C-alpha cells in the first residue's frame, strides 16, 4: 500500500480525503502510512487544516538534499531563515515558512507551486553577466550555459551552490549562505576614471566576474569608492568598448543619454538610481548605484516586474496594462502607477525601445510593492545593431492614446529637456548632437 500511495503522490500533491477515496482506505490507515513515509523523508505535508496537502519529495543530482533553506539578508547584513523550499513531484516546489517568526516577508506562504516562487526568480542569472557566470561554472554544475534554456531545478541548484551574490535580499541553501557570510568585499579605488579603466580591462580578459545582473550591455558589478568624500558603494559599472570606431562612439552617446534621462526623471520626483559618469581617453563609464545593496553587507528586497506579473497577473505583454492591473488590485499605490506611466510615455518620446518587464523593479512596503529606483532608460533605438551597423533615421513617435492624454504635455516637456541636455553635452558625438537637435525640434512642433 505504501508503494501505491507514493505512486499516487508522484502524480501530484493531494489532500488526505482525495487519497482515501482513490486508494479506498480509511483515514486512520492513510495517516499511519503518511507518518511512516514522512519519517523516511519520502513525502512532506504542506499547509494546515483544510488546506493540508501531501507531496512526494524528488531529488536533483546537483544538490545534496531536496530541502533547501531560504534566507533573507536585512539592511545590516544579518541573515534570517524564513522558509524551506523542497522539490516535489511531478515538477513542483513546496514552500514551508518558519513557524512562530515575525517575518519581514508577508508574501511567503505555505504553498505548492509549478515553478520557483516569484521572490526567488531574481536568483536566476540573466543577461550579459549571467551568461558569463553560468558559462564559467558549467564544468562544475551540469546545466545549460544560458539558464534561459534551463529548468527551474537548474536555477535552484545554481542558487543553492553559487547564489551568494545575486540581486535582491534572498539566499537559498547553506552553501550559498556560508559563502555570503565569509565574503569580505574590498572596495575598488575608483575615484579616478583610470582605476575603472583597469577594472574594465581585467573584466574583459576574464579576471573579474561580478554578481549577476540583467541586461545585454557590457558591465561588471563591484564595490567601489567613487566619490572623493563618502562611503564605498555597490554598483553596476557599464562601459563603452575601448576600440575607437562608430560603434564605440555610439555607446558613449547612449551611456551619456542614460545618465541624462535619469536626471530628467529625478526632476519629476520619480525615484531613479544614482549614477556617475567618468571618462578616459579610451572609454566612458556609467556607474549605477545598486538599490538592492545597503552599506558593506546589507541588502534590500528586489523583484523584477516580470516575476511579479507572472505571479499575480500572468500576461507580461504590456507594461502599462500590467501597471493598471496592479494599481486596481491595490498591489501598488497610485503614485507608483503614475510614475510607471510617466516613465513609459517618456521612454516612447526618447526612443527607448527596450521597455520590458525586466527593466522595471519593485521593493516591498508592508503588503504592497513599491516602485524601485529607475534604471536602463535610454534611447535604445539608436543602439548599434548586431552586425555593428548604426540605425538610420529618427525613432518613430508613437501616438499618445486618449487614456493617457493628461500626461501628454508633461512627457513632451520632459523629452524636450532631455534632448536639449543631450545636445549640450561635451561628451556626445557630432552625429548624435544632430540627432538630439532634430528630435527636440520635431517634439516642439
N, C-alpha and C positions, 0 to 999 in steps of 0.2 A: 504493500500500500504506500510506503514511503516513496518508492520509485514512481508510482503513478502520480502522487501528489507533486513531486519535484518536476515531473514531465509537464504537468498542468501549469505550474508556475513559470516554467520556462517559455510558455506561450505568451504569458502576460501577467502582470501583477493583478491580484484578485482579492475580493473580500471573502471573509470566512463563510458567509451564507451561500455565496456562489460556489465555493469549493465543496461545501456539504452537499449541495444539490447535484453538482456534476459527478462527484465521486460516490454519492449515495451512502454517506456515512453520517453519524451523529456528530453534534458539536463537541462533546467530550472526547470522542475518538480523534476528531480533527485537531483539537488543541493539544492532545498528547503528541501527535505526530509533528505538529508545528514546533512545539517546545524542543523535541529531540533534534529536529533539523536546525533550529536556531543554535543549540549547543554545539552542533557540528559545523557551524558557520557556513551553512549552505543556503540559508534564507534569512531575511530580516523583515521586521514589522515596521511599517511607516504610518504615522497618524494615530489618532485616538478616537475612541468611541465609534460612531457610525462611519467615520472616515478611515478607519483602520484598513490597511491593505497589506498583503504579504507578497514578497517578490523573491525570486531566486537570484542568488549572487553569481555574477560571472567575473572572469579574470582577464586581465590584459598582460600579455607576455612581457611588456616593458616595466611593469610595476610589481613590487613585492607583495602587495596586498590590494584587494579590490576596494578597500575602505581607505579614504584619504581625508585627513582633517582639513577644514577650511579656516583660515585665519584672516583677520583684518589688522592692519597696522594703523595706529592712531597718529595724530599730528606730532606727538612726542617720540614716535618710533617704537611704541610698545605694542606687542603682539597679543591678540586675544583670540582664542579658539571660539568660533561662533557656531560651527556645524560640522557634520561629517557628510561627505558625498561618497556613494557606493555605486559601482557599476552593476546593473541588474539586467536580467533578460526581459525582452529579447535584445534590444539595443538601447536601453534606457538608463537613467541615473536617478538614484533615490537620495534625497536630502533630508537629514535629520538634524534640526537645530539643537544646540546645547540646552540643557534644562536649567531652570532657575537662574538665568542670567539676563540682566537688562541690556540687551544688545543695542548697538548703535545702528543696526541694520534691520529695521522692522519689516523689510520686504523678503527676508529669508524665512521661508516656511517649510514645514514638513510636506513633502510632495514627491511624486514620481514623474519625471519629465522625459520626453523623447530626445532631448538634447541637453547640453550643459545649460544651467540657468543663466539668465541674461547678465547677472552680475559677475559671472566668470568668463564671459565672452571676450573681455579685454585681455585675457591671458593667451589669446590666440595670436601668434606672431604674424604680423601682416606688413605689407608694403616693402619698401626698399630694404630697410634694416631687418625686417622679419625674415625675408628670404635669405639674406646673407647669414643670419644667425642659424636658421634651420639647416641650410646647406652645409655649414661648418660642423654642425652636430650630427649630421646624418650617419656618419660611421658609428656613432655611439648609440643612437636610437634608430631602429629600423622603421623609418617613416618617410613620406614624400619630402622633397626639398622645399616645396611650397605647400604649406598646410591648408591652403585653399583647396587642394586636391586630397587632403587627408580626412580622416573620420573624426568624430567627436572624441573617440577613445584616444586617437593620436594627440589631440590637443591636450587632453587631461594628462596623458603620460609625459608630454613635453613640460607642462606646467609643474607637475609634481617633482620633476627632476631638475629642470633648468629655469623655472619661472620665478626666480627670486627678485628680479628687477624689471617686471613687466609694468605697463601702465596701470594706474589705479592703486587701490589700497589692499587688494586681495592677494593672498598667497595660499596655494594648495600644496599640502604634503610636508612632512617633517624634513625631508632633504632640502627642499627649496627654502623652508623657513630657516634652517640651520645656516645655509649659505647667506641669507639676508642678515642674520644676526652676526655672522663672522666677518662680513664685508666691511672694510674700512675705506670710505671714499676719501681720496686725497684731492683737494681742489687743484685743477689745472690753472696755472697763472695765465690768464687770457686778457690781462689789462691792455696788452698791445696787440694789434692785428697780426704781427709777426708770430706770436705764440699760437694763434689759431691756425696760421699757415702751416706750422709744423704739425699740429694735431690733424689737420685735414690730409696732409701728405701721408702721415702714419696710417690714418684710417683707410685711405685708398690702397695702400700696399698691404692691408690686412693686419696691421699691428694693433689696431684699436677696434674693438667691437663693443658698441654701447648697448643699452637696453633697446628692446624692440619698440619701434614707433611706426605708425602707419604712414602712408603716402609714398609716392614713387620718386620724389626728388632726392638726390644725394644729400645725406645728412649724417650726423652722428650725435649720440647722446653723451653728455659729460657733466661733471660737477666743476663749475668754473668760478673763478674770480674775474668778473668782467669790469666792474666799476672801480674807480680809484678808491672810493670810500664805500663801505658796505660789506655785508657778509657774502660768502660764496653762495652760488645758487645752482640748482639743477636746471639744465637747459637742453633744448634740441638746437643744434647748430646746422643750418642749411648753408651750402656754399656753392659758388659757381665753379665751372670747370677751369682748370689752370691754363689750358691752351687758348691762345687768343684767336678766335675766329667768330663768325656770325652767330654761332650757337652760344658760345660762352658769353658774348656781349649781350645777347638777348636775355640770358639767365640773370645777368646783372640787372638789367632793366626790370625784370619780374620780381626779383628779391627786394629791390628798392620800392617797387609798387606795392608789394605786400606790406611792408613797413608803413607806407603812407596810408593804405586802405584801413589798417587797424587804427591809425591815429584819427582818421575821419570818423570811424565808428565810435571811438572813445569820446570824441567831442559831442556825440549824441547820447552820452550816458549809457552806451551799450558796453557790457563787460568784454574786454579783449585781453589777450595775452600781452604781457610787456615784451617789447622787442628792442634790440640794439643792433645798429648797423656798424660794421667795422670793415675796412678795406685795406688791401695791399696793392702793389702793382700787378700781382698775379691773380688775385681773387677778390670777391666780396663775400662777406659773411653776414648772415642774419641770425642773431642769437635770440631764440624764443624761450622765454622763461616758462618752466613747466608748472601748471597749476595743480598737478596731482602729486607734487612733492612739497614738503614743508620742512625747511631747515635741513640739517645734515641727514637725518634718518626718518623724519616724519612723512606721512602720506595722507592723501585725500581721495575719497571715493571718486570714481570716474566711470562713466558709461557712455558708449557711443549711442547716438540717436538710432542707429541701425539695430543695435542689440535691444534697445527699449521698444522700438517699433515691432520687432519680431515677437517680443513677449506680450505686448499689450494691444497691438493693432494688427500687425501681420500683413501690411500692404507693401511698404517700402518702395512706393512708386513716386510719390510727390511729397517733397519736404513740407510744403505749405499746407497740404491737406492733412498730413500726419500731425503737424503742429496744431491745426484746428481740432483734430480729434483729441489730442492730449489736453488741450485747454478745456474743451467742452466736457471732458470726463474728469476735470479737476486734478489732473496729474501735474500740470504746470500752471503758473499764475498768468494773469492777463498781461502783466508787464513782460514776462519772458516770451509769451506768444507774440506780442507786438515787436519785441526785439528780433525774434526769428524772422518775422515778415520783413522788417526793415533790412536785415542782413541779406535776405534772399533777393528782394527787389533791387537793392543797391548792387548786389552781385550781377544781376541782369544788366544794369546800366554800365558796368565797367568791364563786361566781357568775362566774368567768372563762370566759365563753362564746366567747372569741376565741382559743382554744388551737389554733394551726395550725402548720404546718411552717415558716412564715416568721418565727415569733416565737421560734424556738429556733436558736441558732447554735453553731458549733464553731470552735476554732482547731486547731492541729496540735502534736503532741508525738511526734517520731520518725515511725514508720509508723502511728501511731494518731491518731484525732481526739480532741480534748479539749474538754469542755463549756465554752463561753464564759460569761461572767457573764450572769445572767438579766436580762431587761427585759420591758416590756409585760405585766406580770402585775397585773391589776386586775379588779374586779367589773364587767365589761362588760355583764352582764345589765341593769344599771341605767342604761346609757347612753341618752341621748335617741335616739328613732327618727328615721328620715329626715325625717318631717314635723314634727319638733320636739316630738313627744309623749313624755312620760315613761312608762316601763313601769309597770304596776300589779302589786302583789303581790310576794311574795318569790320568789327564784330556786329552781327545783327542786333538791333534794339527791339526786344520783344514788346509787344503791346501790353500795357498795364491794364489788367481786366477791371471792369466796373467795381467788383467787390473789394478791390484794393485802391480805389480812386482817392481815398482820404490820405494815402501815403505818397501820392504822385509828386506833389510839389517838393516834399521833403527829400525823397530819393533823387529827384532831379538836381536839387541844390547840392546834395552830398556828392553826386557824381561829378558835377561841375568843379567843386572844390578839389576832389580827388585828382582829376585830370590837370587842373591848374597847378597843383603842387608837384605832380609828376613832371610837368613841363618846366618847372623851376628848379628841379634837382640837378646839381652839378655832376651827379654820378650816372645819369641816364644818357644813353647814346643819342646821336643826332637823329637817327632813323626813328627812334621811339619818341623823341621830342615832337617830331612831326605827327606821329600817331596820336599823341596826347593832345596836341593843339586841334587836330581835326575832330577828335571825339568831343572835346569841350565845346567847340563851335556848333556841332550838329545837335548836341543836347540843349544848348542855349536857344536854338531856333524855336 
